[in-house]
């Protein structure tokens, strides 16, 4: 029995959208009336390179990759209504990702409809539509092993019969709902959505069916109900109209675009959204209005403050940044007051032992004379000990270093973006392990 229950019937849902479906847009959709929101598609390989971090400054849960990029950010406001969509072609890899996030989301969705070349070449998205065995493996594995509901999103096949057969197969895996985009993988938005295909699926399965692909015929809230009636679906999923104006979810009608953008910016500021992503989302809202004085100013904007100033949100942005700094300083003081220290853990490396801890090298904290490698080298000279020996390895696009000093091996469990920083990180761990740097000095570093 599932621990988490999500009702997929009679719902208005924000569809997964590449680059658009980040936290600010999802929260805005919920504020305007969406019942459920989907994340953008997150590829399993990339998620597996992420570390889960509880962000005490923003009160969010962040999944951060080795380059310190936030791949997925979520918060309590959407906890019961966020569905994370995974791009995958492998049941075991997908399960590992789902296990990482299942306590932070309401459900997991598998993308089986993306027609982009990247997905198809990787065996993901719409490439799965013609692989029933793999579909069965992926979905049954997740349904069996996870505590949250599992769904998938497909495109229709060339015939109604083949589409219905696929839907029945998916239903047999135990999924909680099925989203159907009424176009084939070859068709694009200019092609009419095959609403009668969706209706045939609805009549053939017992799980809730979520109708998608009708944005071309939806311009206001009332059109949503017409689309639902024509397809017979339990729920409706919107993408392109949300991208243009998220207030499409409002029963009381669309809001002026400037009002929507200001509301979006508030969420982007509150959750420290990436400037590039914020700019991109507003560009999609503006559409042809990018060729206006305001639109051209947005295209030229390089900083978040510049973007906020265009919609009179600059003062709010500055205030929130000051708030973040204050919270950060208070958290650092709290750690110091709790006699915070870094503790080394020992693990086996072939026939040797290696001592590790989470000590990331932050260049701005150190001067040229007190870089960890310099301090460690000077210490060995002073004590007539053999000079430190560094072994550095590349792990995909990141680096990890092991330093041997005084017959012991030390390494940071944090990956670095280049060889030099990896060696500095390893030297920092050695300074902690050899007690060359003490707890008080660690506190100073944390408060820098």
N, C-alpha and C positions, 0 to 999 in steps of 0.2 A: 504494500500500500504506500502511495506517495505521501510524503510529509507535507509538501506544499501543493496547494490546489489553486489553479487559475481558471476562472470561468471565461471561456472563449466565445460564449454565445452573446448575441446582441451587443457587440462591442464596436467602437470606433477606434481604429488603430493606426498609429504612425508606422509606416513601412521602414524597413532597413534601407538606408541611403548612404552611399559612399561619401565620406567627408562631411555630409550634412548631419548624420545621426549621432553627433556628439552630445555631451551632457546638456549644454545650454539649450539646444533645439528640443531635446527630449523633455526638459522641464517646462519649456514654453508650451509645447504641445499639450502636456498634462494640465497646465494652467488654463488653457483655452478650451479644454473639454475632452481630450483624448482619454480613452480608458486604459490603453496599453501602448507602450512605445518599444520599438525594436532598436537595438544598436546598429551601427553600420556593420557590414560583414567584417569579421576579424579572422584572419587566416591562422590556422592551427599552429603552423611553424613559428610564426611571430609571437603568438601568445605564450608558447612554451619557453621562449627566451625571456619572459617577463618575471618580475618579482612582485608579489603582492605587498603593498605598503599602505598602512593606515595613516592617512595624512591628517595630523592633528590640527594643522593650521586652517585647512579648508573644511574639515570634518567630512572627508571623502575617503573612499577606498580606491587606490590607484594601482594599476598594473603597469609597471615601468620596465622598459627594456634596458639592455646593457649600455645604450647610448644616453640613458636618462630621459628618453622620450616617453610621455604618457600615452600608452596604447589604448587603454580603456580606463575611464574614470566614472565612478558612480557614487551615489549618496543616498541617505535614508529617505529623502523625499520621493524617490522612485523605486525603492526597494521592492515593493509588492507589485510593481507594474512594469518593470524593465525585463524585456526578453533579449538575451544576448544571442546574436546570430554568428555561427561559426562556418567558415569556409574550409572544407576538408574533403579528402577522398579516402581516408584511412580510419577505421573504427577505433583502433587502440590509441592513435594519436589524438583523435577527437575526444575520446573519453578522458584522457589526461588533462586536456584543456577544460573540459566541462567540470571535472573534479576540482580544478583550481578555483572556479568561479561560482559553483552551485549555491554556496551559502550567501552570495552577494547579489543574486538575481532571482527573479520570479520564475524564469523558465529558460530553456535552451532551444534554439531553432537552428536547423541545418539548411544551408543555402543549396538548393537543387535547381535554381532557376537562372542564375546569372549567365548571360550570354557573352560576356566579355572574353576576349582572346586569352587574357591572363588566366582566367578561371578554367577555360576549356583545355588549354595546354597542360594545366596542372591536374587535370582529371576531376576538377571541382565544379560546382555550380551546375549548369545545364548539361555538362558532360555526364553527370550521374543519371540523367533521365533514361538513358538506354542501357543502364547497368543494374537490372533488378536485384541481382545477388548482392551487389555492394550496397545498394539502398537498404536491403533487408539487414545486412550485417551491421551497418552503422546505426540504424534506428533501434534494432532490437538490443544491441549492446548498451546504448544509452538508456533506453527504457528500463532495462534490467538493473543497471548499476547506479542510477542516480535517484535522488530524492525529490527532484523538481520535475515539472512537466516537460515533455519533449514534443516539439512540433517540427514541421519542415515546410518549406516554400518551394513550389514547383512552377514551371510553365506548362501550358498545354502541349500535347503532341499533335501530330498532323491530323488525326481522326478522333472523333468523339469516343469511339470504342477503345482505342489504345489509351486515351486519357483516363477513361473510367477504370480500365484494367490496372493502370498504374496507381490510381487513387485507392483502389481496393487492396492492392499490395501494401501500400503505406499504412492504411488503416489496420491491417493485420499485424503490424509490428507493435501496436499498443500506443501509438502517439495520441496526444490529447487533442490535437487539432491539425488541420491541413489548410495552408494558404495556397490559393491558385491564381496565378497571373494568366489572364486570358489571351496571351499571345504565344506563338511558338518561339523557339530560340533564335530563329532567323528574322522574326518580325520586330518592328520598331514602333515608337509611339505614333507615327503617322498611319500605321495600320489599325484598322478597327478592332477593338477588343472582342474576343469571341465569348460573349456573355452566355450564349447557349451551351458552350462546353462546360462552363462553371455550373450552370443549372443541372446539366446531366450528372456531374460529379455529386452535387448536393443530393440528388435523388437516389444515388447508388451507394452512399456510405452513411454511417450513423454518427461519425464524429463531426464536430462543428467545422464548417467550411468557411474560410475567410476569403472573400472576393477581392481581387487586386487587378489593376490595369485600367481602371475606369476613369482616371484623372482627366482624360480628354473630354469626357462628357459630364464632368463635375465642375461647376463654377461657383456653387453656393451650397450651403448646408442642406437645403431641400433636395438637391441633386443626389446627395449621398443616399437618401432613402429610396429614390427612384432606382438607383443602381443596385441597392440591396434587393429590392422587389424584383427587378428584372432577372437577377442571377439566382434568387431564392436563397442566398447565402445567409449564414448565421450572423456574420460580421463583415465589416468593410475595412480594407486597408488602403491608406492613401499615401502617395509619395510626391509626385510632381506638384500638386496643388499645395502641399505642405511646404515644399521648397520655396514656392513663390510667395505664399502668405499663410503662415501657420494658423492664423485665426479662422481658417476654413472649418476648424473643429467647433466654433462657437455657434450655438443654436440661435443667438441673436444677430448673426450676420458678420460679415467681414469687417475688420477694423482698417483704418488708413495705414498704409505701409510704414510711414514714419513712426506711428505708434507701435507697430509690431517690432520694428528695428530697435527702438529704444528699449522695449521690454526684453528683446533678445540680448541686447548689450548688457543689461543689468545682470542677467544670469551669467553671461560671459565674464563680466567683471567679478561677480561674487565667487565664481569657481575658477578664476585665473586661467581662462581658456587661452590656448595658443593663439597668438596674434594672426598668424597665417590662416589658420582655420576660421577664425572669427571674420576676417576679411573676405574669405571665400564664400562663407555662408551669406553674408550681406550682399555680395555681388550677385549671387543667385536670386536673392529677393528682388534686387533692383532690375535685373534683366536688361531690357532695352534702355532703362533709365540710367545705365552706366554712362551713356553718352549725354550727360547733363553736367552742369558745373559741380554739383555734389558728387555725382558718380565719378567724374574725372578726378576729383579731390580724393575720393576713396582709393582709386587705382594708384595714386601717387603716395598714399599714406604708407609709412614704414613702421610706425610705432603704434601700440595700442592706444596711447593717449591721443594721437592724431586722429584715429578713427572715432574715438569717443567724443572728441571736440566737435566733430561734424554734426552730431545729434545732441549737443549740449549735455554730454555725460562726462566731460573731462574732470569736473570737480569731484564727482562721485568716484571716478576711477582713482584719483589721487588719494581720496579719503580711505578707500578700501585697501590700497597698497600700504598706506600708513598703518592701518589696522592689522594687516598681515605681518608687518615688521614687528609690531608690538607683541602680537601673539607668539611670534617666533622667539623673541628675546625672553619672554616669560617662560616659555617651554625650556629654553636652554638653562635658565636660572633654576628651574625646578629640577632638571637633571643634575645640576651641580649640587643643589641642596640635598639631593638624595645620595650623595657620595658616589656619583656615577663613575663606573670604571669599565674598561674593555677587558674581557676575559678570554684567554686563548684556549682553543680546543685542539686536542691532538687527534690526528687521523693517520692511518697507514698509507704509505706511498711505496709500493713494491716492498723492498726490504728495509725501508727507512720510515722514520716518523716525521710528520710535518705539523707545525703549529700554526693555526689560523685564527683570524678573527675578522669581523666586519670593520675594517679601518680603511676608509676611502681617502686617497690623497687629494686634498683640495689645495691647489697651487697658491691661491690668494692668501691662505693662512700663513704661509712660510716666506721668509726672506731668503736671499741667495746664500747667506752664511749658515742658516739653520735648516736647510733642506734635509730630509731624513737620510738620504744617501751620504751627504757630507758629514752629518753628525755621527753616523755609524762608522764611516771610514776613519774619522778622527779618533773615535773611541778605540778602535782596533789598534791603531798606531800607538796611542798612548799606553795601551795595555800589552803591547808586543804580541798581538794576536794576528793570525793570518788574515789578509784583506778579504772582505766579503766577496763571495762568488755568486753571480746572478745567472739564472737560467730562465729565459722568457719564452713563452709559447703564445702563438696566435690561435684564438678560439673564434672561428668565423671572422667577424669584423672587430673583435675585441682582443685584449691582451691580458695575460696573467703571468706573474713572475714569482720565482722562488729564490730566496737568498739563503746561502749557507754561510753561517758565521759562528765561530766558537763551537764547531762540530754539531750545530743544530740547524734545522731548516725552518724557514718562516715564510708565510705567504698571506696575502689578503684574500678573503673570499669575494671581494668586490672586483669585478672586471674593469679594466681601464681602456680608454680609447686609443692609446698608443704605447709603445715599448717603454719610453722614458717614464711615463706616469705609472706604469705597472711596476717598474723597479722601485720607484719612490714609495709606492704602496707597500711593497714587500719589506723595504727598509724600515718603514714606519712600524710594521708589526714586530720586526726584530727589536726596535727600540723599546717597544712595550714589553715584549717577552724577556728581554735582558735587563729590564727595569732601569734603562738609561733615561727613559722619560717616565715620570711618575704620574700618579693620579691627578695631582694638582695641575700639572702641565697639560694633561688630557682635557681637564675642565676648561683651561684657558683656550685650547684649540676649539673646543665645542662652542665657546662663547665668542669666538672671533667672527 
